[in-house]
Amino acid sequence: MDETQPEPKHLRVETGRVSRITLARPPLNILNIEMMSELTRALRGLLPTEPALVVLQAEGRVFSAGADVGDHRPELVGGMLEVFHSVFWALDALEAPVIAKVHGAALGGGCELITVCDLVYAARSATFGQPEIRLGAFPPLAAAELPRVVGGRRAAEMILGGEPISADEAATWGLVNRVWPDEEFEAGAETAIAGLAAHSRTVLAMAKAALRLGRGRSSEEALPEIEVLYLDKLMKTQDAREGIAAFLEKRAPVFRDL
């Protein structure tokens, strides 16, 4: 974190190989303008720390019940959207993979947040939804991102219908990667995070970059650029050479993030 910035009121930030941002505005972690501004600053503050992974999690009963309805008033809504979308761009700018760890409800803006994360881990009791239609509105970020994540018709069902879906259904749809029973969620998710964090930080970032190059493009368009990344950057790293050597020598690799 930038020491010149004030300490956030609505977040907890931990930096390290696995950096964590915890939504801390219980009980519902409603995303008001102040909290979203803090989240943008926190995410941007992680860039110089070069974590291997970033975990977005929450305290309280739920992950987030969404954006503050009061900030949707005509005199505030334009600024609110600008601030919320700055969170998206800050998430998108991170080279490290971002994991959302979700318990309880992820609704509205809370659900939109997880659509732009690379991986989503959920407790079985978690629910996901875009209920904005009930308030006479629609979610702009979800309208752009959900079709890419779950497909057009399922995105339409979430946005037009406004009904929440279960964690298991979200996993079937591709919105969630892994689901654990509630009593196993914390241990299971942390074991999975530790497994990812054991990989080379440099290679994790390059693998994420490769996925971005492929997003929304045909193989004919994306593969040449991905091959350049693989041959000209990845294969020149020490960790790529170490991984191959370790496999051939039948030993565990020792990655140095180089």
C-alpha positions as CSV (number, residue, x, y, z in Angstrom):
1,M,0.0,0.0,0.0
2,D,1.1,3.6,-0.7
3,E,2.0,5.0,2.7
4,T,0.9,8.5,1.6
5,Q,-2.7,7.3,1.3
6,P,-5.0,7.2,4.3
7,E,-5.8,3.8,5.9
8,P,-9.0,2.4,4.4
9,K,-12.1,2.5,6.6
10,H,-13.9,-0.3,4.8
11,L,-11.2,-2.7,3.8
12,R,-8.3,-4.7,5.3
13,V,-5.3,-5.0,3.1
14,E,-2.5,-7.6,3.6
15,T,0.5,-7.7,1.2
16,G,2.8,-10.6,0.5
17,R,3.2,-13.4,-1.9
18,V,-0.5,-13.9,-1.5
19,S,-1.9,-10.4,-1.1
20,R,-5.4,-10.1,0.3
21,I,-8.1,-7.4,0.2
22,T,-10.9,-8.1,2.7
23,L,-14.2,-6.2,2.3
24,A,-14.9,-5.1,5.9
25,R,-18.1,-3.2,6.0
26,P,-20.3,-5.8,7.7
27,P,-22.9,-7.1,7.9
28,L,-23.6,-6.8,4.2
29,N,-20.5,-5.1,2.7
30,I,-22.6,-2.6,0.8
31,L,-20.3,-0.9,-1.8
32,N,-20.7,2.8,-1.3
33,I,-18.7,5.4,-3.2
34,E,-16.2,5.8,-0.4
35,M,-15.6,2.0,-0.2
36,M,-15.2,1.6,-3.9
37,S,-12.7,4.4,-4.0
38,E,-10.8,2.7,-1.3
39,L,-10.9,-0.6,-3.2
40,T,-9.5,1.1,-6.3
41,R,-6.6,2.6,-4.4
42,A,-5.9,-0.7,-2.6
43,L,-5.8,-2.6,-5.9
44,R,-3.5,0.0,-7.5
45,G,-1.3,-0.1,-4.4
46,L,-0.7,-3.8,-5.0
47,L,1.0,-3.2,-8.4
48,P,4.5,-2.4,-7.1
49,T,4.4,-5.2,-4.6
50,E,4.2,-7.9,-7.4
51,P,2.3,-10.6,-5.5
52,A,2.0,-14.1,-6.9
53,L,-1.8,-14.1,-6.2
54,V,-4.4,-11.6,-5.1
55,V,-7.4,-12.8,-3.0
56,L,-10.5,-10.8,-2.7
57,Q,-12.6,-11.9,0.3
58,A,-15.0,-10.5,2.8
59,E,-15.9,-10.6,6.5
60,G,-19.4,-10.7,7.9
61,R,-22.5,-12.7,6.8
62,V,-22.1,-12.1,3.0
63,F,-19.5,-11.4,0.4
64,S,-21.3,-8.2,-0.7
65,A,-25.0,-7.4,-1.2
66,G,-24.0,-4.9,-3.9
67,A,-23.7,-1.2,-4.5
68,D,-25.4,1.3,-2.2
69,V,-28.9,2.0,-3.6
70,G,-28.7,5.5,-2.3
71,D,-25.8,6.2,-4.7
72,H,-28.1,5.4,-7.7
73,R,-29.9,8.7,-7.2
74,P,-29.7,10.9,-10.4
75,E,-27.3,13.4,-8.8
76,L,-24.9,10.6,-7.7
77,V,-25.2,7.7,-10.2
78,G,-22.8,9.0,-12.8
79,G,-20.0,9.4,-10.3
80,M,-20.9,6.1,-8.7
81,L,-20.5,4.3,-12.0
82,E,-17.3,6.0,-12.7
83,V,-15.8,5.0,-9.4
84,F,-17.2,1.4,-9.6
85,H,-15.8,0.9,-13.1
86,S,-12.4,2.2,-11.8
87,V,-12.4,-0.9,-9.6
88,F,-12.8,-3.0,-12.7
89,W,-9.9,-1.4,-14.5
90,A,-7.7,-1.7,-11.4
91,L,-8.6,-5.4,-11.2
92,D,-7.9,-5.8,-14.9
93,A,-4.5,-4.1,-14.5
94,L,-3.1,-6.7,-12.0
95,E,-0.7,-9.1,-13.6
96,A,-1.2,-11.6,-10.7
97,P,-4.2,-13.9,-10.9
98,V,-7.1,-12.7,-8.7
99,I,-9.2,-15.2,-6.7
100,A,-12.6,-14.3,-5.3
101,K,-13.4,-16.2,-2.1
102,V,-17.2,-16.1,-1.7
103,H,-19.4,-16.9,1.2
104,G,-23.0,-15.8,1.6
105,A,-24.5,-13.6,-1.0
106,A,-22.7,-11.9,-3.9
107,L,-25.4,-9.7,-5.4
108,G,-25.5,-6.8,-7.8
109,G,-22.1,-5.0,-7.7
110,G,-20.8,-7.9,-5.5
111,C,-21.6,-10.3,-8.2
112,E,-20.1,-8.0,-10.9
113,L,-16.9,-7.9,-8.9
114,I,-16.4,-11.6,-9.1
115,T,-17.0,-11.7,-12.8
116,V,-13.8,-9.9,-13.4
117,C,-11.7,-12.2,-11.1
118,D,-9.7,-15.0,-12.7
119,L,-10.9,-17.7,-10.3
120,V,-13.9,-17.9,-8.0
121,Y,-14.1,-20.2,-4.9
122,A,-17.4,-20.5,-3.1
123,A,-19.0,-22.0,0.0
124,R,-22.0,-24.2,-0.9
125,S,-24.5,-21.8,0.7
126,A,-23.2,-18.8,-1.4
127,T,-25.6,-17.3,-3.8
128,F,-25.0,-15.1,-6.9
129,G,-27.4,-12.7,-8.6
130,Q,-28.0,-9.4,-10.5
131,P,-31.3,-8.1,-8.9
132,E,-31.1,-4.6,-10.4
133,I,-34.1,-5.2,-12.7
134,R,-36.3,-5.2,-9.6
135,L,-35.2,-1.6,-9.0
136,G,-35.9,-0.6,-12.5
137,A,-32.3,-0.7,-13.6
138,F,-29.7,-3.0,-15.1
139,P,-26.0,-3.7,-14.2
140,P,-23.7,-2.2,-16.9
141,L,-20.6,-4.1,-16.0
142,A,-22.5,-7.4,-15.8
143,A,-24.1,-6.7,-19.2
144,A,-20.5,-6.5,-20.6
145,E,-18.8,-9.3,-18.7
146,L,-21.4,-11.9,-17.8
147,P,-22.1,-13.1,-21.4
148,R,-18.3,-13.8,-21.7
149,V,-18.3,-15.8,-18.5
150,V,-21.6,-17.7,-18.5
151,G,-22.9,-17.3,-22.1
152,G,-25.5,-15.0,-23.5
153,R,-28.7,-16.8,-22.5
154,R,-27.6,-17.4,-19.0
155,A,-26.4,-13.8,-18.6
156,A,-29.9,-12.8,-19.9
157,E,-31.6,-15.0,-17.3
158,M,-29.5,-13.4,-14.5
159,I,-30.0,-9.8,-15.7
160,L,-33.5,-9.9,-17.0
161,G,-34.9,-12.3,-14.4
162,G,-33.1,-10.9,-11.4
163,E,-33.3,-14.2,-9.4
164,P,-30.2,-15.4,-7.5
165,I,-28.6,-18.7,-8.3
166,S,-26.9,-21.2,-6.0
167,A,-23.2,-21.8,-5.8
168,D,-23.6,-25.3,-7.4
169,E,-25.6,-23.8,-10.2
170,A,-23.1,-21.0,-10.6
171,A,-20.4,-23.7,-10.9
172,T,-22.4,-25.5,-13.6
173,W,-22.7,-22.2,-15.5
174,G,-19.0,-21.4,-15.3
175,L,-19.3,-18.4,-12.9
176,V,-17.7,-20.3,-10.1
177,N,-14.6,-22.6,-10.3
178,R,-14.9,-24.7,-7.1
179,V,-17.5,-25.2,-4.4
180,W,-16.9,-26.7,-0.9
181,P,-19.4,-27.6,1.8
182,D,-19.7,-24.6,4.2
183,E,-17.8,-26.4,7.0
184,E,-14.9,-27.2,4.6
185,F,-14.8,-24.0,2.6
186,E,-12.1,-22.1,4.5
187,A,-9.7,-25.0,4.6
188,G,-10.4,-26.2,1.1
189,A,-10.1,-22.7,-0.5
190,E,-6.9,-22.0,1.4
191,T,-5.4,-25.3,0.4
192,A,-6.2,-24.5,-3.3
193,I,-4.7,-21.0,-2.9
194,A,-1.5,-22.4,-1.3
195,G,-1.2,-24.8,-4.2
196,L,-1.4,-22.0,-6.7
197,A,1.0,-19.8,-4.7
198,A,3.6,-22.6,-4.9
199,H,4.0,-22.0,-8.7
200,S,6.4,-19.4,-10.1
201,R,5.1,-15.9,-9.7
202,T,6.6,-15.0,-13.1
203,V,5.0,-17.9,-14.9
204,L,1.6,-17.3,-13.2
205,A,1.6,-13.7,-14.6
206,M,2.6,-14.9,-18.1
207,A,-0.1,-17.6,-18.1
208,K,-2.7,-15.0,-17.1
209,A,-1.4,-12.7,-19.9
210,A,-1.8,-15.6,-22.3
211,L,-5.3,-16.1,-21.2
212,R,-6.1,-12.4,-21.8
213,L,-4.6,-12.6,-25.3
214,G,-7.0,-15.4,-26.1
215,R,-10.1,-13.8,-24.5
216,G,-12.9,-13.2,-27.1
217,R,-10.6,-13.9,-30.1
218,S,-10.3,-16.8,-32.5
219,S,-7.3,-19.1,-32.4
220,E,-6.1,-17.7,-35.7
221,E,-6.0,-14.2,-34.1
222,A,-4.7,-15.1,-30.7
223,L,-2.3,-18.0,-31.1
224,P,0.5,-16.2,-32.9
225,E,0.7,-13.6,-30.1
226,I,0.5,-16.3,-27.5
227,E,3.4,-18.2,-29.2
228,V,5.5,-15.0,-29.2
229,L,4.9,-14.6,-25.4
230,Y,5.7,-18.3,-24.9
231,L,8.9,-18.4,-27.0
232,D,10.3,-14.9,-26.5
233,K,9.5,-14.4,-22.9
234,L,8.4,-17.5,-21.0
235,M,11.1,-19.8,-22.3
236,K,13.8,-17.3,-21.5
237,T,12.9,-17.3,-17.8
238,Q,14.9,-19.2,-15.3
239,D,11.8,-20.7,-13.8
240,A,10.7,-22.3,-17.1
241,R,14.1,-23.8,-17.5
242,E,14.1,-25.0,-13.9
243,G,10.6,-26.6,-14.3
244,I,11.7,-28.6,-17.3
245,A,15.0,-29.6,-15.8
246,A,13.3,-30.7,-12.5
247,F,10.9,-32.8,-14.5
248,L,13.6,-34.5,-16.5
249,E,15.7,-35.0,-13.3
250,K,12.7,-36.4,-11.4
251,R,12.9,-33.8,-8.6
252,A,10.7,-31.0,-7.2
253,P,11.4,-27.7,-9.0
254,V,12.8,-24.8,-7.0
255,F,11.3,-21.7,-8.5
256,R,12.9,-18.3,-7.9
257,D,10.3,-16.1,-9.6
258,L,12.8,-15.2,-12.3
